[in-house]
Amino acid sequence: MQLSKEFAMKDLGAAKQILGMMITRDRAKCFLKLSQEEYVKKVLNRFNIDGAKLVSTPLVNHFKLSKYLSPKTEHERDYMAKAPYASAIDSLMYAMVCTRPDIAHVVGVVSRYMSNQGKQHWEAVKWIIRYLKGTTNSAL
């Protein structure tokens, strides 16, 4: 059985990118690296954190997150309705699953409050994104 020319496969060489992850190979040094540097930069820009200061840890102890920090007044609820909390969590989860296991625990912590997040929860999410800014060149 012979394939027609329209269904013939073509060798395009080694993959350099897949699903937004950059693939770097060096066969001489025996390493393969997966990076999401461009994706992280897009996330920073999307949430207007690209100009913020860097932080060195994914989350610090001064964030005492609990359900009691949820909005109690109408003003607080209006403020949190404008915050893109769920979208930020989605972006962090994609980075976490693909190439950033270092943020897995903290993303799990902040994602607990998806249904009723408060201002302190949103500040914690922004902190995690600032951590990504300082570690954009990290890779698997």
N, C-alpha and C positions, 0 to 999 in steps of 0.2 A: 504494500500500500504506500503510495507516495503522496505527500502533502503538496497542496498548491502553493504558489509563491506568496499569496496573501496570508497564509497561516504559518509560514516558515518562521522559526525563532531566530533571533539575532542576538549575539553576545554583545552586551553593552559595557562589559568590563565589571570591575568591582563596584558595589553600591557605595555611594558617598553620603546618601541621605535617605532616611525612611521615617515616615510619620513625624516629621519635624525634628528628628534626632540626627545629628551629624555623626558620621562614622569615620574614625581616623584609624588607619592601619599602618603598622611598621613591621613588616615581616622580619627585617634584619634584627630588630630589638625584641621581637616576639611580643608585641602588644596590640591590643584592639581597644579603642576608646569610643564610648557613646557619650555625646554631649548635647544639651539643650540650651546652649548659650543664647541663640537667637530667640527661642521661645520665651526664656526668662526676661530678655530685654523687652519683648512685646508685652508681657504681663506687667512689668514695671511701668511702661508707658501707658498702658490701659487704665491702671489705677492711680496714675499721677504720683508715683513714688520714685520715679527715676531721678529726681533732684534731692531726695531725702538722704540723711546721714546713714552710713553703713552701721550694722550691728554684727557682733561676732558670734552670737549664739541664737539658735532658733526661737527660744522663748526663755524668759528669765523669771525668777521667783516672785518678783513684784506683781506679776499677773496672777491674782488669786481668782480664777474663773469659777463661777458657780451659777446655778439657775437663779439665785437671788439677785444677780446683777441685771436681770432682764428688765426692760422698760416698765416703769410704774405709772408715769404720767403721760398724758396725751402728747406733750411736747417731745418727750423722749421717743415715743412710738413713731411720731412723724419724722424725727431725725433718722431713726434706724430704717424706716421705710425707704429712704433715699440712698442708704448705703448699699452698695452692690455686694453684700455679704455672701450670698449663695454663689454668685459668679466667681468671686475671689476664691472660695473654697474649691470650686470645680477646677479652677486653674491650678491651684496648689496640688490637688489630687492627681491631675494629669502629670505634673512634673514629678511628684512623689512616686507614682507607679512606674514611670518610664526610666528615669535616671537619678532621682534624688531620694533614696531611702533614708537619708539623714533627717528629713523633715517628717517622716511617717508618724512618729509619736505625737508631735505637736499639731499636725493636721487632724489627727484623730481626736485630740482634745478639743480643738475649736469647732470641729464639725458636730460635736454633741449638741451645740446650741443653735443649730440651723433653724429650728422652728420658732425660737423666741430669743434672739440675740440682743444683747445690750451694747452700749457704747464701749465698755471695757472689752467685750468680746471682739468688736470691730478693731479696736486698738491692737489687740493681740494678733489678729490676722495681718494687719499692716506691718507689725513687727516682723512676722515671718517672711513677708515679701521683702522687707528691708534686708533680712538675712540673706535671701536669695540674691539680692543686688551685690552683696559683698562676696558672694561665692558663685558668680555666673560661670566662671571657667571650671567649676568642678565637673567631673565626669566619672562614669563607671569605666 
